[in-house]
Amino acid sequence: MMAQLDTREKLAILADAAKYDASCASSGTDKRNSKDGKGLGSTEGMGICHAYAPDGRCISLLKILLTNSCIFDCHYCINRKSSNVRRARFTAKEVVDLTIAFYKRNYIEGLFLSSGIIRSSNYTMEQMVEVARSLREDHHFRGYIHLKTIPDADPELVHQAGLYADRVSINIELPTVGGLKRLAPEKDGARIETAMTEVKASIADTADARAKYKSAPRFAPAGQSTQMIVGADAATDGDIVRKASTLYDRFGLRRVYYSAFSPIPDASAVLPLQRPPLMREHRLYQSDWLMRFYEFQPHEVVAAADDATGMLPLDIDPKLAWALKFRDRFPVDINRAPREMLLRVPGLGVKAVNGILASRRWRRLHLADVARLTVSIAKLCPFIVAEDWRPVVLSDRADLRPVVAPKKQQLELFAA
């Protein structure tokens, strides 16, 4: 059946199958372009699709699978061996031709390539490396390439992938060892972590080499990332936060992505019948942000979760949940508090905290000064002390949560 499909039909199947991979951001890589008339493509400029850089630029990526056929039978995967889905497969040349054709039409600026496993892990990894090699060497493509590597493949193949790709990623799949054994018994958690360790070592080795020799090749200049499925097993938000923190510390990851489990056709009986709330995925991203940019320790984020269930609240963000749970730490004097405590004030972002620290060197700050740095001062009022403000009444309220929680709004069908 695969041989009878044309390129358009294959693209429809394999682009749709790739939508479950969340880790397709394109930030952090080297800046390259072809303004000198040599090569093709660029990692800079505006895009038209759905991968975003830290500065807000939208980077367009061709996001596809090499094939959705797979020899593994992971319960949560739509492309598992026993799944009744329409199968398709690209050759390495077809992926290269598609990437170049899409780039020349200004549709994309890069490629995100993943794959089911066919024949063997090594064979599949060889095909993916060949795509990246051909783009770089045969077509001098200078755009962004992200390869989803296979942990069971030969380490040398993964190393070659890193020499051609800007970013490589290895899916950790599930946050607990028990969950992985139950839902993906053919995958080895220890082997996955070993592969991530090898990638980390290669990144460090090439960085050391380039410090001595500018001509030394770069290995995955945008680093490595991973992805965890949320809601397919019994792992709590606390389990996921602790696992993410361990991954950041041990493997120097650029990002951990969270993908809410989505029920699939002909699902296994061991899977939940309903998907988790998408808001749960959003709260986990917020908790991830707190650890990466707000100097929260993992145990502090976990403390924001419900003690009985281990789940983060869905109606308020983790930072506000933490502040309400530890009200003895507040209010915080914005004219005296250290950066660490200012970052823990609900409603104050990193830029706002930097603005406060810079401004208070020259004068005492009033509530109006803080209001200029935030979207809504109402959320901050119970948690801060300013030159002209002290939340006497608000600080003593036992029912503070209804005051600071976001108000639910009824959407209007025919709103202007």
Salt bridges, closest charged atoms under 4 A:
ASP16 OD1 - LYS19 NZ 3.25
ASP21 OD1 - LYS148 NZ 2.58
ASP30 OD1 - ARG218 NH1 3.11
ASP36 OD1 - ARG142 NH1 3.63
ASP55 OD2 - ARG57 NE 3.07
GLU94 OE2 - LYS10 NZ 3.21
ASP97 OD2 - LYS93 NZ 2.76
GLU130 OE2 - ARG133 NH2 2.96
GLU137 OE1 - ARG133 NH1 3.15
ASP138 OD2 - ARG133 NH2 2.93
ASP166 OD1 - ARG32 NH1 2.90
ASP166 OD2 - ARG136 NH2 2.79
GLU173 OE2 - LYS187 NZ 2.76
GLU193 OE2 - LYS243 NZ 3.09
GLU193 OE1 - ARG250 NH1 2.92
GLU198 OE1 - ARG191 NH2 3.94
ASP237 OD1 - ARG280 NE 2.70
ASP239 OD1 - ARG242 NH2 3.30
ASP288 OD1 - ARG292 NH1 3.58
GLU295 OE2 - ARG339 NE 3.29
GLU300 OE1 - ARG344 NH2 2.75
ASP307 OD1 - LYS325 NZ 2.75
ASP315 OD1 - ARG401 NH2 2.54
ASP317 OD2 - LYS379 NZ 3.08
ASP328 OD2 - ARG329 NE 3.94
ASP369 OD2 - ARG363 NH1 3.02
ASP369 OD2 - HIS366 ND1 3.79
ASP369 OD1 - ARG372 NH1 2.67
GLU387 OE1 - ARG364 NE 2.78
ASP399 OD2 - ARG397 NH2 3.07
